Structures are given as C-alpha cells and as structure tokens.
Amino acid sequence: MVLRSLMRILGSDPKDARNLTTEEAYRGFTAILSGAESDALVASFLVSLRWKGVTVEELMGMAQSARAHARMPCRGMSGLVCVSPPHDGHETVPPLDVAAGLIAAGAGARVLIITDRCVPPRRGLTAANVLEGLGLSMTWDPTEAEDWVAKAGFAVVALSGILPPIAALRRVRGEVVMRTPLATVEKLVAPPGAAVVLGAQGGPVLGTAVEVIQGLGHPRGIALQGCDGGVIPSVRRRTRGIELDGGHLVAVTVEPADYGLEEPREPELPMYGPPEDGQGAADNPALCQAAGDVTRAVLAGERGPARSASLLAAAIFLKAAGRCLTLADGVDAATRSLDSGEARERAERLRALIG
C-alpha cells in the first residue's frame, strides 16, 4: 500500500521523520483518491501531516494530484477569479461569498466559486446554502458552471462535481473531527491560469497557501485570513493577507476604516441551540434561509455590516482578477455595481440560466 510506505517516511519519532517530496505527496493523494486505501490509513496519513506541519512541497504534490483527477471548468477563460472559501463552511457568520461574487461580476469580473455543502467535520453554511435561500442553486456539472460564468459572469460549482472521489472522504473527515491538510488541498483545486482568492486560517498557513498558489503557476491571487478563515474581511478590525502579483508576493492589509466601511459589529446570523451530534449549521433550514436573507438584503441595498463586508470582499476579488489597481478603486467599482443594480442583474441572469 502506498500510504503505508509513506507513513514510514513520516515516522513515529520526529528525529527519524522527514518531509515528503512533491512526488511522494502526489503519489499519496492519488492513492487516497483511488479508494484503494483504508479509512484508517487515510486518517493516519492526514493527521500525521497535520501534526508534523505540512510543507509547501507536500501541498503542491497533493494539489497537483487533485487537479490531475478533476474535470476542471473554465480552463483558459480570461479575467477569471476563482474563489475558494472553507468547504466545511461557517457556523456563526453568514457566508457572503455569493454577495461579493455577484458584486464583482457586476463590476466586470468573471467569478467562479468552488465549494460544497454539508462537508464534515463542521457541516457549516456555504455559498450552496445561500443560493438555496435565494431560490437559486449551485451546479455539480463543470460544463454547466463554465456556461454560467460565460453568460452571467458568475457561478458556484461543487467540488464533489469537479472531483467526485473527494466525496468518499467525508466519512474519514467526520471521524477525524479536526481539520487536516485536506481542508487546504481542496481550496487549491482551481482552473490553471485563473486568479485565486483563498481563505486561510490564522498562523503560518497564510504564507504557505500563497506560495503553493505561486508554485502551481497562477499569475495572480490573494490568500486572506478573513472572518472564520474565509474570504470575507472583518469590518471591525484589520485583516491580513498576501497578494501574488506577477511573481511577486506582497503583504496586504485591509483596514475597513480606510474605505469608510468600518462597522461596530461583524455580520451576524440568528442564534439557535447547538446542532445534534453529526449535524451542523447547514442542517438547520432556518439558518440556511437566514443566510440567504442576508445576501438578499445586501443585493437590495440594505446598509450595515453585511453590505460593508461584501463590498470589501468584492474589492479583493476585483484586485485579484486585475480589474483594479488598488483596493480603494475596487471598493469604488464594487459600490457602483451594487448601487446601480448590476449585481442584482447578475443574479437574475443566473436565475434565468438555472430555469
């Protein structure tokens, strides 16, 4: 078994262990996707990488394997920004990726959000739940996603539609409970050549993620430590990020007050009791509808924290896509898109395509 031999390389004693090469990580993830490895070995391998500290080379190898087995939409599409939020979603903050993506699309970007729904261990709210709350939907068909982006400038596609073997890992993820490098790898599945906006947790993973984006050949991208590890900046405090622009890595600091978008509180969801064992926020129909209502209010022009956060995120998408030189320019373009109704019009185009 491939994973068994790789586990010997990783070792049980840090003094005897070494990092995997890119080629070894590629072989390991290919074996995982093949379904030939037991759940116990897959879990042990992923947890071992987490506790050792996953390297850029290891993430590169696993991401390359995932991409090699994926049916990737929008290959070679110009002006595309691929948005990669946490696939296991959010529990306490509304996912505003859809609002920000529609705003950015209204300002001229082509936006593809890759996500999923009810992903363990968190089973949190994602763009898929927001779309359902709006009476829309994501697609599992990469060809359909590409068509929607071409005609509406916006689409949300399920990773499990692009890379079906990833769905078989849900059982392992639910049993392991903690996040493993898989949570980063799945955010690195993106069309070659696209700009990438990727949400990152706190700590060194921010720099690691953007180095992997660079190593995978993307010309532009931003890794952002947004709220709850997502792609939406805080409207109360500074948000850190790193931008990849033409081979150069540049620190990014998003200060909401600099753009007149500082708020006394973050966007919120209604409070409910804890979910039942094995369930999460995405299993609560009322929370799913509430998440859709927050985005609906943003698109309707309602002012408040959700609008401010959506405008900041849209500006980041536009900057990553090369549609603006500065975040200030991006905020101006995003505000025009929202206030003119262009963002709502993109949602209606999507509705017509969905039928």
Secondary structure, 3 states (H helix, E strand, C coil): CHHHHHHHHHCCCCCCCCCCCHHHHHHHHHHHHHCCCCHHHHHHHHHHHHHHCCCHHHHHHHHHHHHHCCCCCCCCCCCEEEEECCCCCECCCCCCHHHHHHHHHHCCCEEEEEECCCCCCCCCECHHHHHHHCCCCCECCHHHHHHHHHHHCEEEEEHHHHCHHHHHHHHHHHHHCCCCCHHHHHHHCCCCCCEEEEECCCCCHHHHHHHHHHHCCCCEEEEECCHHHCCCCCCCCCEEEEEEECCEEEEEEECHHHHCCCCCCCCCCCCCCCCCCCCCHHHCHHHHHHHHHHHHHHHCCCCCHHHHHHHHHHHHHHHHCCCCCCHHHHHHHHHHHHHHCHHHHHHHHHHHHHC
